[in-house]
Every structure is written in C-alpha cells, then in structure tokens.
Amino acid sequence: MGFVGALVSGDFARARIETEEGARLLEGVLFNRAYFEAPVVTARICGVCPIVHNLCSIKALENALRVKPTKEIIVLRKLLLHGQWIHSHALHAFFLSFPDLVGISNNIALVKKYGAESKLALELRKWALDFCKIIGGRTTHPVNSVVGGFNVAPDLAELELLIAQLPDMLQSAKKIFSFLTKHKLPKFENRWTFAALKNGKEYSCYDGKIHFSDGNEYISPELAMHEIEERIIPGEKVKRVFHNEQTIMTSSIARINTNFSRLNPAAKKAWTSLKIKLPSYNAFHNIPAQATEILHSLEEIEKLFKEYRRMTVKKGFDKKLKVDFKLRAGKGSAILEAPRGILYHHYELDKQGNILNSDIIPPTTTFLANLEHDLTVFLPTVSKLPAKKRDLLIKTLIRAYDPCISCATH
C-alpha cells in the first residue's frame, strides 16, 4: 500500500492511498461455482479474518436458500466470531500499532524491549486461535462451519479446558489494556460518518442492521446496496464506498461509538477509565477500542459458552447443529462485524444452487475513502515537523485503521 499526497499552495488538497497488491477478482472466481464452495473460497481472502468471511458467506447463502439455523448454531457462530476478534485485535493493537506509539520499527526489537507484555499478547492470540480451531476445525481457514450449521459438534471437553483458562486470559487482557493505554495518542479529530451493526439487545457482531451516525437509519442487509455506493477509481484495485455522498468509518471505535452501553462490565469499566468522550472522531482511538473489545469478547465467550453448555444436555442436541434444506433459486445478503468493521456478502443462486452473481464489501473497502479524508485533514497539522517524525505520525494514523489490503483486493 502506498501513500500519495497532493500539495496546493503549501497545503494538502487531498490525500490518496494507492494499493500496490494486485486484485484477485474472487467474485469472478465464484461465478458458476456451487453454493457450498463460496464459504471455503472466501475464507481464503484473508489469513487474519477468515472466520468472518466464512460465516458472512454462509449467512448470505442461507438467506438466499431460506435456511433457518437453530439457536445452538448461532451461539457457536458467535463464539467463533469473538474468538476471531481476540486474536486479530491482539495482533494489530499490540504488534502492529503499538510499535508506532513508542517509535519501534520492528517486532524483534519490540519483543526484546517489552518481553513480558509481548508474551501476554502472544498467549492471548494462541488461546483464541486454539478456541477457534476446536469449533471451526482449523486454526486459520474453518471447514466445520457450513451452510446449514456445523458438520460436527465441537469437542465439549476440549472447549471446557480452554474456558477454564478464561480468568487468566481476562487478567492478561487487562494488563495489555493498561500497558497500551498508558502511552499517549496523538490529539486529532475529524468528524466523519461512522457505521456499525446495532440491534438494541447486545454489542452487535452477528445480528442487527447497519446504523449510520448521520441519521437514525437502520439499514438491513437486503437494502444495504441501495443505501451505499461503491465507486471505482481509475487505475486503482480497490473501490471506495460512500453513504449520502459522505465517507464512512467502520471499525472498533465505530462500534464503541454505536454500542458503548452494551459493552460487558470489564470492557465498559476499562474504556470509561480512559475518559474519552463519545462519540469519538479520533481514528487513533481505534487502538484502545480494539484493546477494549478483547476484554468484551472474553466476557462474551464466557456467557455464550454457558448458554451453549446448557443446550448440550437437551435430547437430540446433535441434530440441531445442522438443519436440512432444499436447493432453490434466490438472492441473499448478510452483514457481520469483522474485527475491522462491517463486512457485506451478497449472492444470487440458480435453482441448482450455482452462483450467478456475488458481491463482497470488506471493511477496508468501506473505510478507505474515510482514511484518505482523515489524511487530508491530518497532513497540514504535521507538515512542518521533521520528516522522520512526520512520516511516523502518518504511518501511525494509517495503521490505526487496521487496514487489510488482502481483503480490500479480494
């Protein structure tokens, strides 16, 4: 990913991100493939957030096929999503963004200087990856989660061993939060439209409609493409997304802005301790927001697992992890919260279940225009700084968004 800034009379007129990675055109790859291939193929879009692509694809296909998953299936999917949030956020907040805050240029130097904290972050990631492997079948690209539910029930004993470690993981996450948030973040504000899932019942990740901050609109997945605009930039591999002609911020800070009251207790207490006024329009706040969501997800996993364990004692439980359905022609859309923000999948199927059309909008595609807008406002404030310090601050802002170019160039 490259950065280009255009200067006019000493001020920046605009900033643009140029994507150097080649487009992979996976929507074209999916054309005429069987429906069940889409969750497997789309999971390969990203090695950090494959679970959410897999599940969003499944959910959209189920909407097209009119499949109604059971509550047990949905609980397991939510467990998978929160596991993914933890390992993705631990990677980004600590190993990618934090080095910028302390002027460290590589992770080898980071581990040498902050060995104890690095160990805690790695242990959190490993715990989350092991947790996802038990449910999804693989550490990286899940194969157990399919249209209709799950191929096999996860090993309850293995899950319980990891759940027993939750108190230790929560303490580690609190230490990481305190460590990250004691380091000063740049002061910056640029009012933007932010968007996140909201359902009024929980800190939304799986269910809900898109809530845009520029109004009281709650957009269903089916109506999303009528409300947002994808624009093709000549010579670019990544589209830009707009709502009411405005750029969109979707991210952890967008979710906290939208659903703060639904955070779990430890997460809410941690965020409140920062005394950051909400809604926040400082993209640098996405770093502590991710650390907060690690706490929230650990607490949520504990609640969801208790619910799941209660379900396992029911007669005929195994049958409820995969529902029967018939192939039919149809269209289906779905939106889930990826670690980086809202993810959209849409499919159109023929009566044999073959894919006639698909559209995937990852979070990075959605927020890239907003990142460029932030940079346009931010650059004049740092233009007179020494080059080394200025470049570091620019990189810090870009990385604070947690961009995934692999997803964006899908």
N, C-alpha and C positions, 0 to 999 in steps of 0.2 A: 504494500500500500504506500503510495507516495502522496506528498502534500504540495499543493500549488497555491500561492497567494498572489493576487493581482494588486499592484500598487497604483494609486491615483493621487497625485499631489501630496505624496508623503503618507497618505492614509490608505488602509486596505479597503478597496471597493468590495471585494468578495474573496472567499477562500474556497478551494475545491480539493476534495480527496480524489486522487487517481488510483484506481485499483490495478495493480500490476499482475495479479494472478489471472489466468485465463478462465473464461466462462466454461462451465461444464455441461450446461444445457440439459439438466436432468429431466425437465418436463418433457423434452423431446424424446429422451431415452424411455420414458414411461409410456409413450404412445403405443397403443395396441397391446400392451402387456396385460396379463391377468391381474385382477384387483389385489390378490394376495402378495404380489411381488412389490407393490408400492411401499408398504411399511419397511420391507427389507432394504430396498434400494435407497429410499430417502434417509434412512438411518445412517447411510454412508456419506451423507452430505457433510457431517461433522464428527470428529472424534471426541470432542468435548461434550457436545449436547446431542448425541444420537437418540437418546431415550425420548426426548420431547418430539423429535421429528417422527419417530416410530409411532408414538401414541397419537400425535395430531393427525397423522395419515390414517391410522386405524379409526379414529373417531369420525373423521370426514367420510371415510368409506362406509362406516356403519350408518351414518346419516343418509347416504345415498341408497344403501340397501335396506333401510328401515330396520336395523338391528337394535334391539333394546338390551344393553348389558345389565347384569344384575348389580345390586349394591355391592356385593362382595368383589366383583370385578373392578368397579370404580374405586373402591378403597385401595385395592392393590395398585391400581394405576397411580393414585395419588401418592402412595408410598414411594413408588418408583420416581415420580417427579421430584419429590422433596429430597430423595437421595441424590438426584442429579444436581439440584440446586446447591447442595452442600459441597459436593466435590468440585463443581465448576467455580463457585464463589471462593472456595479456599485457594484454588489455583490462581484465580485472577486477582483477588484483593491482596493476597499476601505475596505471591511470587511474580506478578506482573506489574501491578500498580504501586505497591508499597516501595519497591526499589527506587521509583521515581521520586518519592517523597523524601528519601534520605540520600539521594544522589549516588546510588549504586547502579552500575551499568550491567551487571550480570549476576545470575543466581549463585554461581560458585562463591563469589565474594559475599553475597547475601548470607549464605549458609555459614560461611566462616565467621562472619561478624555476629549473626543472630542465630546461633546454632540451636538453642533451646526452643525459640519460637518457631523456627523452621521445622523442627521435629514435631511440634504440636500440629502445625498446619498439614504436614505430610500424613500424620496419623489420622487426622480428620478426613482427609481425602481417601485414604485407604479404607477406613471404616465405611464411608459412603459407597465406595466402589464395590466393596465386598457385599454390602447390603443390596445394591442394585443387581449384582451378579446372581444372588440367590433367587430373586424374583424374576429378573429378565432373562436369565440363562447365560449371560455373558457379561464380562466387565464393561466392554465398550459398546458393541452393537447387539441389542437384545434380539433374541429369537423366540422367546417363550410367549411374548405378548403378540397376539394376532387378532384379526377381525373376528369378533365374537367372544373374545376373552383371553384365556391363557391355555396353552397346550397342557401343562401340568401344574399342579399346585406346588408352591414353593415349600421346601423342607421347613416345617414349623420349628423343629429343634434347632436348626442352624440359625433361623431368624431370632429365636429366643436368646441364643448365645450373644448375638450382636446387640439385641435390645438390652441385655444385662449390662452392656458397656455404655449405655446412653448417659448415665450420670457423669461418668468420666469424660465423655465426649462433650457434654454440655459445659463442664468446667474448663476444658481445653478451649472451647469456643469463646467462653467469657474472657479467658486470658488473651486470646488472639484479638478479640474486640478491643479490650483495654489497651493492648500494645499498639494496635493500628491507630486508634483514635486519639492517642496522646501526641501524635505527630501532626503538626499544623498543616491545614489545607489552604490553598490559595483562596482569597476572597474574590468572588466573581458571581455576577448574576445576569442572566439574560432571559427575560420572560418568554417562555415557549408554551405551546400546547402539549400537554402530556396525556398519555393514554394507557389504560390498564384494564384488565378484566375486573368486574365488580358484580357481586350478586347479593350483597347485603347480609349474608349469612356467615362468611368466613373470609380470610385473607385469600382471595381467589387465585387458584392456579389451574384448576381443571374445568370448573363450571363458571358461567357468567357471560355477560355481554361487555363489549368494549365501551368504557366510559371515557369521553373526551373532556378535558378540563375547560374547553372553550364554550361549553354549554352543558345542558342536562341530558344530552343524548346518550342513550344506551343502545348500541348497535349490535344486533345479532350477527352471528357468523354468516347467515344467509344474505344479510343486507350489507355486509362489510364492503364488498366490491362496488356497491352503489354509492358509498359514502367516502371512500378513499380513492385517490388517483395514483396510479403508477406511471411515472414518466421515464421515457427512455432518453438518456443523454448521449448525443452523438459521440462515438469513439469510446464510450465507457462500457464496462462489462456489468455494472451494477445499476439497477433502476433507482429512482428516487420516489418517495411516497409523500403525499400531501393530503391534508384534510381541510376543507374550506379555504384552499389556497395557502394554508399555513403548514410549516414543517411540524413534525411530530417527534416528541421524546417518549420513548418507551424503554423501560429499564427498571432496576431495583428502586431507584429514587422515585420513579413514576408510580410504582406500586405502593410505596410508603406514603406518598402524597395522596393516593386514592384510597388506600385501605388501612391507614395507620390504626384506627380504632379496633381493627380485627387482628392485630398482632398478638401473638401469645405473650404471657406475662413477662418472661425474662427478656424477650426481644423488645417489648414495649418499654420496659424499665431501662434497658441499655440505650435505646435511641433517645429517650427522654433525658437521660443524663448528659447528652451532647448539647442540649439547649439550642437545637436548630429549629428555627421557625418553619412551620409547614403552611402552605406548600413551599418547598424549596425549588428554586430555579438555578441552583448552582450545580453544574454537572459533576464537579469534584466530589460532591456529597454522595455520588453513586458508590464510592468506595466504602464509607462506613455503612451505607444502606445494604450492601452485599454482606458485610460482616454481621449486620443485624438479622438479615434473612437466614444466615446459618443457624443462629440461635432459634429463630422461629421454626425452621424446618425440623430441627432436632426435637423441639417440643411437640410439633405436629405429628412427627413419626411416632412418638410415644402414645399420643392419643389415638391415632389411626390404628396402630398395632393392637391396642387394647380392644378396639372395635372389631378388628379382623379376627382376633383370637376368640372373641365371643361367638362369632359366626361359625367358627370351625366345629363347634360342638353340635351344630344343627344336623339333623338327619338329611342325608342326600347332599351334603355340602359340596362334594367334588363336582357334582353335575352343574352346580351354579357358577363354576369358573369358566364355562364355555357354553354359549347358547347356540341353538340351531337357527338357521335362516336359509332363505331361498334366494337364488340369483335373480336379479331384475335390473331393468334399465333405470337409471336415476342420476340425480345430481346431489352432491353433499359437500358441505363446508364445515370447518371446525377451527376453533381458535383456542390455543393453550398458552400458558405463560412459560416461555423458555427462561433460562437464567438471565438472558439479556433483554427480555421483554416479550411482547405478544408475537406469536407465530401463527401464521394462517396457512391452511391447506384446503384445496378445493379439487374435487374430482367429478368427472362425468363418465358414466359407465353405460355400455350397451347391455342388452338383455342377457348376454353370456358372461357378463362381469368383466369385460375388457375395457381398458381405459381409453376413452375417446379424447379427453381433454383434462389438463391439470394445471393448477396454478399454485405456486408456493411463495409466500412472502415472509422471509425470516426477519427477526428484529433488526439486524444490522441494515437491511434494505430500508426498513421503516425509519430508522433514526439517522441515517447517513446525511440526509439533507439538513437535519437539525444540527448535527455535528459541524457541518460546514457553516451554518448560520452562527453557531457559537464561536467558531474560529474567527469569523469575520468581525465579530464584536470584540473578541479577546485580543487579537493581534495588535491593534493600536495601543493597548494598555501595556504591552511588553516590548514594543518596537524599539525603545531607547535603551533597553537593558543590554548588557554584554551578550554577545552572540551565544556563548555557551549556556548561560542561564536562560536566555530567551528560548533557545531550542529545547532545553529540558522542560520548560513550562508548557511549550506547545505539545511535546510528546506526552507529558503528564495528562493534559486535557484530553487528547485523543484516546489514550489508554484508559482513562477513567470511564469512558463509554463502554469499555469491554467489547470492542468491535470484533466480529468473527467474519473474516473475509471468505473463509471456506464456505460458510452459509450464504453469504451475500452473492457469491459467484456460482451458486448452485446450478 
